[in-house]
Amino acid sequence: MNKPKWTAKKYMGDDSYSWAVVDKNYLPKGHRGVVFDYLPQGAVAYTGLTQSSAKYYAKHLNSNKQELL
């Protein structure tokens, strides 16, 4: 599998704490909007975040090229 490309996405909800850090490789090409499908265990790094914290974690994971888990 390709190296993970982390991004911040809305995940399974519509409140302010429903942001997650998701691997782009598991999303369909051109995906926009909320992710309502359950993804495999390695596809989601963090859940239950605000938008700003999700963007921070995605940027941090992409810059280090390693997982924090």
PDB file of N, CA, C and O in Angstrom:
ATOM      1  N   MET A   1       0.842  -1.186   0.000  1.00  0.00           N
ATOM      2  CA  MET A   1       0.000   0.000   0.000  1.00  0.00           C
ATOM      3  C   MET A   1       0.879   1.239   0.000  1.00  0.00           C
ATOM      4  O   MET A   1       2.008   1.213   0.490  1.00  0.00           O
ATOM      5  N   ASN A   2       0.360   2.307  -0.545  1.00  0.00           N
ATOM      6  CA  ASN A   2       1.079   3.576  -0.575  1.00  0.00           C
ATOM      7  C   ASN A   2       1.225   4.149   0.823  1.00  0.00           C
ATOM      8  O   ASN A   2       0.513   3.760   1.748  1.00  0.00           O
ATOM      9  N   LYS A   3       2.160   5.079   0.963  1.00  0.00           N
ATOM     10  CA  LYS A   3       2.296   5.766   2.248  1.00  0.00           C
ATOM     11  C   LYS A   3       1.019   6.538   2.535  1.00  0.00           C
ATOM     12  O   LYS A   3       0.383   7.048   1.612  1.00  0.00           O
ATOM     13  N   PRO A   4       0.638   6.629   3.796  1.00  0.00           N
ATOM     14  CA  PRO A   4      -0.594   7.361   4.121  1.00  0.00           C
ATOM     15  C   PRO A   4      -0.456   8.855   3.834  1.00  0.00           C
ATOM     16  O   PRO A   4       0.596   9.452   4.060  1.00  0.00           O
ATOM     17  N   LYS A   5      -1.534   9.441   3.336  1.00  0.00           N
ATOM     18  CA  LYS A   5      -1.640  10.882   3.127  1.00  0.00           C
ATOM     19  C   LYS A   5      -2.795  11.343   4.002  1.00  0.00           C
ATOM     20  O   LYS A   5      -3.961  11.157   3.654  1.00  0.00           O
ATOM     21  N   TRP A   6      -2.472  11.936   5.123  1.00  0.00           N
ATOM     22  CA  TRP A   6      -3.482  12.276   6.118  1.00  0.00           C
ATOM     23  C   TRP A   6      -4.165  13.583   5.787  1.00  0.00           C
ATOM     24  O   TRP A   6      -3.539  14.526   5.304  1.00  0.00           O
ATOM     25  N   THR A   7      -5.472  13.628   6.055  1.00  0.00           N
ATOM     26  CA  THR A   7      -6.272  14.823   5.831  1.00  0.00           C
ATOM     27  C   THR A   7      -7.345  14.919   6.915  1.00  0.00           C
ATOM     28  O   THR A   7      -7.728  13.914   7.514  1.00  0.00           O
ATOM     29  N   ALA A   8      -7.821  16.129   7.157  1.00  0.00           N
ATOM     30  CA  ALA A   8      -8.890  16.360   8.138  1.00  0.00           C
ATOM     31  C   ALA A   8     -10.233  16.299   7.419  1.00  0.00           C
ATOM     32  O   ALA A   8     -10.443  17.000   6.429  1.00  0.00           O
ATOM     33  N   LYS A   9     -11.147  15.457   7.918  1.00  0.00           N
ATOM     34  CA  LYS A   9     -12.478  15.301   7.322  1.00  0.00           C
ATOM     35  C   LYS A   9     -13.523  15.214   8.417  1.00  0.00           C
ATOM     36  O   LYS A   9     -13.240  14.776   9.532  1.00  0.00           O
ATOM     37  N   LYS A  10     -14.746  15.640   8.083  1.00  0.00           N
ATOM     38  CA  LYS A  10     -15.875  15.397   8.979  1.00  0.00           C
ATOM     39  C   LYS A  10     -16.130  13.896   8.968  1.00  0.00           C
ATOM     40  O   LYS A  10     -16.115  13.281   7.902  1.00  0.00           O
ATOM     41  N   TYR A  11     -16.361  13.297  10.126  1.00  0.00           N
ATOM     42  CA  TYR A  11     -16.488  11.850  10.216  1.00  0.00           C
ATOM     43  C   TYR A  11     -17.636  11.466  11.130  1.00  0.00           C
ATOM     44  O   TYR A  11     -17.587  11.704  12.337  1.00  0.00           O
ATOM     45  N   MET A  12     -18.657  10.879  10.558  1.00  0.00           N
ATOM     46  CA  MET A  12     -19.776  10.286  11.303  1.00  0.00           C
ATOM     47  C   MET A  12     -20.541  11.266  12.183  1.00  0.00           C
ATOM     48  O   MET A  12     -20.955  10.899  13.283  1.00  0.00           O
ATOM     49  N   GLY A  13     -20.737  12.484  11.738  1.00  0.00           N
ATOM     50  CA  GLY A  13     -21.515  13.401  12.554  1.00  0.00           C
ATOM     51  C   GLY A  13     -21.564  14.787  11.971  1.00  0.00           C
ATOM     52  O   GLY A  13     -20.975  15.072  10.928  1.00  0.00           O
ATOM     53  N   ASP A  14     -22.287  15.650  12.675  1.00  0.00           N
ATOM     54  CA  ASP A  14     -22.418  17.017  12.187  1.00  0.00           C
ATOM     55  C   ASP A  14     -22.188  18.047  13.282  1.00  0.00           C
ATOM     56  O   ASP A  14     -22.537  19.213  13.096  1.00  0.00           O
ATOM     57  N   ASP A  15     -21.616  17.660  14.413  1.00  0.00           N
ATOM     58  CA  ASP A  15     -21.337  18.636  15.450  1.00  0.00           C
ATOM     59  C   ASP A  15     -19.890  19.110  15.348  1.00  0.00           C
ATOM     60  O   ASP A  15     -19.153  18.666  14.468  1.00  0.00           O
ATOM     61  N   SER A  16     -19.486  19.993  16.226  1.00  0.00           N
ATOM     62  CA  SER A  16     -18.157  20.587  16.121  1.00  0.00           C
ATOM     63  C   SER A  16     -17.033  19.619  16.502  1.00  0.00           C
ATOM     64  O   SER A  16     -15.875  19.864  16.164  1.00  0.00           O
ATOM     65  N   TYR A  17     -17.352  18.529  17.194  1.00  0.00           N
ATOM     66  CA  TYR A  17     -16.334  17.554  17.585  1.00  0.00           C
ATOM     67  C   TYR A  17     -16.395  16.277  16.747  1.00  0.00           C
ATOM     68  O   TYR A  17     -16.041  15.204  17.235  1.00  0.00           O
ATOM     69  N   SER A  18     -16.834  16.380  15.504  1.00  0.00           N
ATOM     70  CA  SER A  18     -16.927  15.183  14.664  1.00  0.00           C
ATOM     71  C   SER A  18     -15.897  15.201  13.544  1.00  0.00           C
ATOM     72  O   SER A  18     -16.133  14.637  12.475  1.00  0.00           O
ATOM     73  N   TRP A  19     -14.770  15.835  13.775  1.00  0.00           N
ATOM     74  CA  TRP A  19     -13.690  15.831  12.801  1.00  0.00           C
ATOM     75  C   TRP A  19     -12.721  14.699  13.110  1.00  0.00           C
ATOM     76  O   TRP A  19     -12.539  14.314  14.265  1.00  0.00           O
ATOM     77  N   ALA A  20     -12.107  14.175  12.060  1.00  0.00           N
ATOM     78  CA  ALA A  20     -11.155  13.069  12.214  1.00  0.00           C
ATOM     79  C   ALA A  20      -9.987  13.271  11.251  1.00  0.00           C
ATOM     80  O   ALA A  20     -10.088  14.007  10.270  1.00  0.00           O
ATOM     81  N   VAL A  21      -8.885  12.601  11.554  1.00  0.00           N
ATOM     82  CA  VAL A  21      -7.727  12.569  10.664  1.00  0.00           C
ATOM     83  C   VAL A  21      -7.803  11.251   9.919  1.00  0.00           C
ATOM     84  O   VAL A  21      -7.690  10.182  10.520  1.00  0.00           O
ATOM     85  N   VAL A  22      -7.998  11.329   8.590  1.00  0.00           N
ATOM     86  CA  VAL A  22      -8.281  10.164   7.757  1.00  0.00           C
ATOM     87  C   VAL A  22      -7.218  10.052   6.669  1.00  0.00           C
ATOM     88  O   VAL A  22      -6.736  11.061   6.156  1.00  0.00           O
ATOM     89  N   ASP A  23      -6.854   8.810   6.319  1.00  0.00           N
ATOM     90  CA  ASP A  23      -5.929   8.559   5.219  1.00  0.00           C
ATOM     91  C   ASP A  23      -6.672   8.724   3.898  1.00  0.00           C
ATOM     92  O   ASP A  23      -7.687   8.065   3.671  1.00  0.00           O
ATOM     93  N   LYS A  24      -6.173   9.603   3.024  1.00  0.00           N
ATOM     94  CA  LYS A  24      -6.825   9.858   1.737  1.00  0.00           C
ATOM     95  C   LYS A  24      -6.898   8.623   0.853  1.00  0.00           C
ATOM     96  O   LYS A  24      -7.783   8.527   0.003  1.00  0.00           O
ATOM     97  N   ASN A  25      -5.986   7.676   1.039  1.00  0.00           N
ATOM     98  CA  ASN A  25      -5.953   6.484   0.192  1.00  0.00           C
ATOM     99  C   ASN A  25      -7.217   5.638   0.331  1.00  0.00           C
ATOM    100  O   ASN A  25      -7.535   4.860  -0.569  1.00  0.00           O
ATOM    101  N   TYR A  26      -7.941   5.775   1.440  1.00  0.00           N
ATOM    102  CA  TYR A  26      -9.151   4.984   1.670  1.00  0.00           C
ATOM    103  C   TYR A  26     -10.421   5.689   1.195  1.00  0.00           C
ATOM    104  O   TYR A  26     -11.503   5.106   1.241  1.00  0.00           O
ATOM    105  N   LEU A  27     -10.300   6.932   0.741  1.00  0.00           N
ATOM    106  CA  LEU A  27     -11.463   7.679   0.272  1.00  0.00           C
ATOM    107  C   LEU A  27     -11.543   7.609  -1.253  1.00  0.00           C
ATOM    108  O   LEU A  27     -10.513   7.497  -1.918  1.00  0.00           O
ATOM    109  N   PRO A  28     -12.741   7.673  -1.808  1.00  0.00           N
ATOM    110  CA  PRO A  28     -12.863   7.709  -3.269  1.00  0.00           C
ATOM    111  C   PRO A  28     -12.228   8.983  -3.823  1.00  0.00           C
ATOM    112  O   PRO A  28     -12.219  10.019  -3.160  1.00  0.00           O
ATOM    113  N   LYS A  29     -11.700   8.897  -5.036  1.00  0.00           N
ATOM    114  CA  LYS A  29     -11.049  10.051  -5.652  1.00  0.00           C
ATOM    115  C   LYS A  29     -12.055  11.196  -5.798  1.00  0.00           C
ATOM    116  O   LYS A  29     -13.171  10.994  -6.276  1.00  0.00           O
ATOM    117  N   GLY A  30     -11.654  12.382  -5.388  1.00  0.00           N
ATOM    118  CA  GLY A  30     -12.517  13.547  -5.481  1.00  0.00           C
ATOM    119  C   GLY A  30     -13.572  13.645  -4.395  1.00  0.00           C
ATOM    120  O   GLY A  30     -14.520  14.419  -4.530  1.00  0.00           O
ATOM    121  N   HIS A  31     -13.430  12.879  -3.321  1.00  0.00           N
ATOM    122  CA  HIS A  31     -14.427  12.888  -2.250  1.00  0.00           C
ATOM    123  C   HIS A  31     -14.499  14.251  -1.589  1.00  0.00           C
ATOM    124  O   HIS A  31     -13.480  14.847  -1.240  1.00  0.00           O
ATOM    125  N   ARG A  32     -15.728  14.735  -1.421  1.00  0.00           N
ATOM    126  CA  ARG A  32     -15.982  15.990  -0.723  1.00  0.00           C
ATOM    127  C   ARG A  32     -17.123  15.754   0.251  1.00  0.00           C
ATOM    128  O   ARG A  32     -18.043  14.987  -0.035  1.00  0.00           O
ATOM    129  N   GLY A  33     -17.064  16.397   1.374  1.00  0.00           N
ATOM    130  CA  GLY A  33     -18.155  16.295   2.327  1.00  0.00           C
ATOM    131  C   GLY A  33     -17.833  15.375   3.486  1.00  0.00           C
ATOM    132  O   GLY A  33     -16.676  15.044   3.746  1.00  0.00           O
ATOM    133  N   VAL A  34     -18.891  14.971   4.177  1.00  0.00           N
ATOM    134  CA  VAL A  34     -18.777  14.169   5.394  1.00  0.00           C
ATOM    135  C   VAL A  34     -18.568  12.702   5.041  1.00  0.00           C
ATOM    136  O   VAL A  34     -19.177  12.190   4.102  1.00  0.00           O
ATOM    137  N   VAL A  35     -17.704  12.026   5.797  1.00  0.00           N
ATOM    138  CA  VAL A  35     -17.482  10.592   5.621  1.00  0.00           C
ATOM    139  C   VAL A  35     -18.483   9.868   6.508  1.00  0.00           C
ATOM    140  O   VAL A  35     -18.404   9.955   7.733  1.00  0.00           O
ATOM    141  N   PHE A  36     -19.426   9.154   5.896  1.00  0.00           N
ATOM    142  CA  PHE A  36     -20.443   8.429   6.652  1.00  0.00           C
ATOM    143  C   PHE A  36     -20.229   6.922   6.636  1.00  0.00           C
ATOM    144  O   PHE A  36     -21.028   6.186   7.215  1.00  0.00           O
ATOM    145  N   ASP A  37     -19.177   6.449   5.992  1.00  0.00           N
ATOM    146  CA  ASP A  37     -18.888   5.017   5.947  1.00  0.00           C
ATOM    147  C   ASP A  37     -17.832   4.684   6.980  1.00  0.00           C
ATOM    148  O   ASP A  37     -16.920   5.470   7.233  1.00  0.00           O
ATOM    149  N   TYR A  38     -17.970   3.494   7.580  1.00  0.00           N
ATOM    150  CA  TYR A  38     -16.935   3.039   8.493  1.00  0.00           C
ATOM    151  C   TYR A  38     -15.710   2.670   7.681  1.00  0.00           C
ATOM    152  O   TYR A  38     -15.818   1.981   6.666  1.00  0.00           O
ATOM    153  N   LEU A  39     -14.553   3.121   8.116  1.00  0.00           N
ATOM    154  CA  LEU A  39     -13.303   2.854   7.422  1.00  0.00           C
ATOM    155  C   LEU A  39     -12.495   1.823   8.199  1.00  0.00           C
ATOM    156  O   LEU A  39     -12.722   1.655   9.398  1.00  0.00           O
ATOM    157  N   PRO A  40     -11.556   1.125   7.555  1.00  0.00           N
ATOM    158  CA  PRO A  40     -10.715   0.153   8.268  1.00  0.00           C
ATOM    159  C   PRO A  40      -9.920   0.822   9.394  1.00  0.00           C
ATOM    160  O   PRO A  40      -9.776   2.044   9.435  1.00  0.00           O
ATOM    161  N   GLN A  41      -9.420   0.005  10.287  1.00  0.00           N
ATOM    162  CA  GLN A  41      -8.752   0.504  11.481  1.00  0.00           C
ATOM    163  C   GLN A  41      -7.549   1.400  11.155  1.00  0.00           C
ATOM    164  O   GLN A  41      -7.340   2.395  11.849  1.00  0.00           O
ATOM    165  N   GLY A  42      -6.767   1.090  10.144  1.00  0.00           N
ATOM    166  CA  GLY A  42      -5.598   1.884   9.815  1.00  0.00           C
ATOM    167  C   GLY A  42      -5.900   3.148   9.039  1.00  0.00           C
ATOM    168  O   GLY A  42      -4.998   3.951   8.798  1.00  0.00           O
ATOM    169  N   ALA A  43      -7.140   3.344   8.643  1.00  0.00           N
ATOM    170  CA  ALA A  43      -7.510   4.493   7.822  1.00  0.00           C
ATOM    171  C   ALA A  43      -7.810   5.737   8.642  1.00  0.00           C
ATOM    172  O   ALA A  43      -7.803   6.841   8.098  1.00  0.00           O
ATOM    173  N   VAL A  44      -8.070   5.590   9.922  1.00  0.00           N
ATOM    174  CA  VAL A  44      -8.421   6.723  10.777  1.00  0.00           C
ATOM    175  C   VAL A  44      -7.409   6.792  11.913  1.00  0.00           C
ATOM    176  O   VAL A  44      -7.248   5.835  12.672  1.00  0.00           O
ATOM    177  N   ALA A  45      -6.720   7.944  12.026  1.00  0.00           N
ATOM    178  CA  ALA A  45      -5.720   8.099  13.088  1.00  0.00           C
ATOM    179  C   ALA A  45      -6.347   8.645  14.367  1.00  0.00           C
ATOM    180  O   ALA A  45      -6.088   8.127  15.453  1.00  0.00           O
ATOM    181  N   TYR A  46      -7.177   9.696  14.243  1.00  0.00           N
ATOM    182  CA  TYR A  46      -7.806  10.324  15.402  1.00  0.00           C
ATOM    183  C   TYR A  46      -9.250  10.664  15.065  1.00  0.00           C
ATOM    184  O   TYR A  46      -9.564  10.979  13.917  1.00  0.00           O
ATOM    185  N   THR A  47     -10.124  10.603  16.057  1.00  0.00           N
ATOM    186  CA  THR A  47     -11.520  11.010  15.889  1.00  0.00           C
ATOM    187  C   THR A  47     -11.916  11.893  17.071  1.00  0.00           C
ATOM    188  O   THR A  47     -11.190  11.983  18.061  1.00  0.00           O
ATOM    189  N   GLY A  48     -13.072  12.541  16.957  1.00  0.00           N
ATOM    190  CA  GLY A  48     -13.582  13.362  18.048  1.00  0.00           C
ATOM    191  C   GLY A  48     -12.841  14.671  18.223  1.00  0.00           C
ATOM    192  O   GLY A  48     -12.727  15.172  19.342  1.00  0.00           O
ATOM    193  N   LEU A  49     -12.333  15.237  17.132  1.00  0.00           N
ATOM    194  CA  LEU A  49     -11.547  16.457  17.198  1.00  0.00           C
ATOM    195  C   LEU A  49     -12.328  17.647  16.662  1.00  0.00           C
ATOM    196  O   LEU A  49     -13.335  17.483  15.973  1.00  0.00           O
ATOM    197  N   THR A  50     -11.858  18.837  16.982  1.00  0.00           N
ATOM    198  CA  THR A  50     -12.377  20.043  16.344  1.00  0.00           C
ATOM    199  C   THR A  50     -11.675  20.195  14.999  1.00  0.00           C
ATOM    200  O   THR A  50     -10.695  19.500  14.729  1.00  0.00           O
ATOM    201  N   GLN A  51     -12.163  21.089  14.162  1.00  0.00           N
ATOM    202  CA  GLN A  51     -11.576  21.257  12.836  1.00  0.00           C
ATOM    203  C   GLN A  51     -10.122  21.708  12.924  1.00  0.00           C
ATOM    204  O   GLN A  51      -9.273  21.193  12.196  1.00  0.00           O
ATOM    205  N   SER A  52      -9.827  22.646  13.788  1.00  0.00           N
ATOM    206  CA  SER A  52      -8.458  23.157  13.874  1.00  0.00           C
ATOM    207  C   SER A  52      -7.496  22.104  14.416  1.00  0.00           C
ATOM    208  O   SER A  52      -6.369  22.006  13.929  1.00  0.00           O
ATOM    209  N   SER A  53      -7.901  21.322  15.399  1.00  0.00           N
ATOM    210  CA  SER A  53      -7.008  20.287  15.925  1.00  0.00           C
ATOM    211  C   SER A  53      -6.836  19.150  14.922  1.00  0.00           C
ATOM    212  O   SER A  53      -5.758  18.561  14.848  1.00  0.00           O
ATOM    213  N   ALA A  54      -7.864  18.831  14.157  1.00  0.00           N
ATOM    214  CA  ALA A  54      -7.735  17.790  13.131  1.00  0.00           C
ATOM    215  C   ALA A  54      -6.744  18.221  12.045  1.00  0.00           C
ATOM    216  O   ALA A  54      -5.924  17.421  11.593  1.00  0.00           O
ATOM    217  N   LYS A  55      -6.825  19.483  11.634  1.00  0.00           N
ATOM    218  CA  LYS A  55      -5.864  19.991  10.643  1.00  0.00           C
ATOM    219  C   LYS A  55      -4.449  19.960  11.194  1.00  0.00           C
ATOM    220  O   LYS A  55      -3.513  19.627  10.468  1.00  0.00           O
ATOM    221  N   TYR A  56      -4.278  20.300  12.465  1.00  0.00           N
ATOM    222  CA  TYR A  56      -2.954  20.276  13.091  1.00  0.00           C
ATOM    223  C   TYR A  56      -2.375  18.864  13.085  1.00  0.00           C
ATOM    224  O   TYR A  56      -1.228  18.667  12.683  1.00  0.00           O
ATOM    225  N   TYR A  57      -3.162  17.877  13.529  1.00  0.00           N
ATOM    226  CA  TYR A  57      -2.674  16.500  13.574  1.00  0.00           C
ATOM    227  C   TYR A  57      -2.375  15.955  12.177  1.00  0.00           C
ATOM    228  O   TYR A  57      -1.401  15.223  11.998  1.00  0.00           O
ATOM    229  N   ALA A  58      -3.195  16.302  11.189  1.00  0.00           N
ATOM    230  CA  ALA A  58      -2.948  15.855   9.815  1.00  0.00           C
ATOM    231  C   ALA A  58      -1.637  16.435   9.298  1.00  0.00           C
ATOM    232  O   ALA A  58      -0.835  15.726   8.689  1.00  0.00           O
ATOM    233  N   LYS A  59      -1.423  17.713   9.539  1.00  0.00           N
ATOM    234  CA  LYS A  59      -0.178  18.362   9.105  1.00  0.00           C
ATOM    235  C   LYS A  59       1.021  17.736   9.806  1.00  0.00           C
ATOM    236  O   LYS A  59       2.056  17.504   9.182  1.00  0.00           O
ATOM    237  N   HIS A  60       0.885  17.464  11.094  1.00  0.00           N
ATOM    238  CA  HIS A  60       1.980  16.875  11.864  1.00  0.00           C
ATOM    239  C   HIS A  60       2.304  15.460  11.377  1.00  0.00           C
ATOM    240  O   HIS A  60       3.475  15.114  11.227  1.00  0.00           O
ATOM    241  N   LEU A  61       1.285  14.646  11.130  1.00  0.00           N
ATOM    242  CA  LEU A  61       1.520  13.286  10.644  1.00  0.00           C
ATOM    243  C   LEU A  61       2.142  13.290   9.257  1.00  0.00           C
ATOM    244  O   LEU A  61       3.006  12.459   8.976  1.00  0.00           O
ATOM    245  N   ASN A  62       1.731  14.196   8.385  1.00  0.00           N
ATOM    246  CA  ASN A  62       2.293  14.263   7.038  1.00  0.00           C
ATOM    247  C   ASN A  62       3.727  14.768   7.045  1.00  0.00           C
ATOM    248  O   ASN A  62       4.533  14.336   6.221  1.00  0.00           O
ATOM    249  N   SER A  63       4.064  15.675   7.959  1.00  0.00           N
ATOM    250  CA  SER A  63       5.415  16.227   7.980  1.00  0.00           C
ATOM    251  C   SER A  63       6.432  15.240   8.542  1.00  0.00           C
ATOM    252  O   SER A  63       7.581  15.214   8.102  1.00  0.00           O
ATOM    253  N   ASN A  64       6.018  14.436   9.503  1.00  0.00           N
ATOM    254  CA  ASN A  64       6.951  13.492  10.118  1.00  0.00           C
ATOM    255  C   ASN A  64       7.035  12.175   9.371  1.00  0.00           C
ATOM    256  O   ASN A  64       7.986  11.417   9.560  1.00  0.00           O
ATOM    257  N   LYS A  65       6.055  11.891   8.524  1.00  0.00           N
ATOM    258  CA  LYS A  65       6.009  10.619   7.799  1.00  0.00           C
ATOM    259  C   LYS A  65       6.063   9.418   8.730  1.00  0.00           C
ATOM    260  O   LYS A  65       6.601   8.369   8.375  1.00  0.00           O
ATOM    261  N   GLN A  66       5.507   9.576   9.913  1.00  0.00           N
ATOM    262  CA  GLN A  66       5.423   8.469  10.856  1.00  0.00           C
ATOM    263  C   GLN A  66       4.134   8.612  11.647  1.00  0.00           C
ATOM    264  O   GLN A  66       3.554   9.695  11.722  1.00  0.00           O
ATOM    265  N   GLU A  67       3.701   7.528  12.225  1.00  0.00           N
ATOM    266  CA  GLU A  67       2.460   7.565  13.000  1.00  0.00           C
ATOM    267  C   GLU A  67       2.759   7.883  14.455  1.00  0.00           C
ATOM    268  O   GLU A  67       3.794   7.494  14.998  1.00  0.00           O
ATOM    269  N   LEU A  68       1.836   8.593  15.066  1.00  0.00           N
ATOM    270  CA  LEU A  68       1.979   8.932  16.471  1.00  0.00           C
ATOM    271  C   LEU A  68       1.374   7.879  17.385  1.00  0.00           C
ATOM    272  O   LEU A  68       1.550   7.941  18.601  1.00  0.00           O
ATOM    273  N   LEU A  69       0.672   6.924  16.820  1.00  0.00           N
ATOM    274  CA  LEU A  69      -0.068   5.957  17.637  1.00  0.00           C
ATOM    275  C   LEU A  69       0.818   5.023  18.362  1.00  0.00           C
ATOM    276  O   LEU A  69       0.337   4.154  19.089  1.00  0.00           O
TER     277      LEU A  69
END
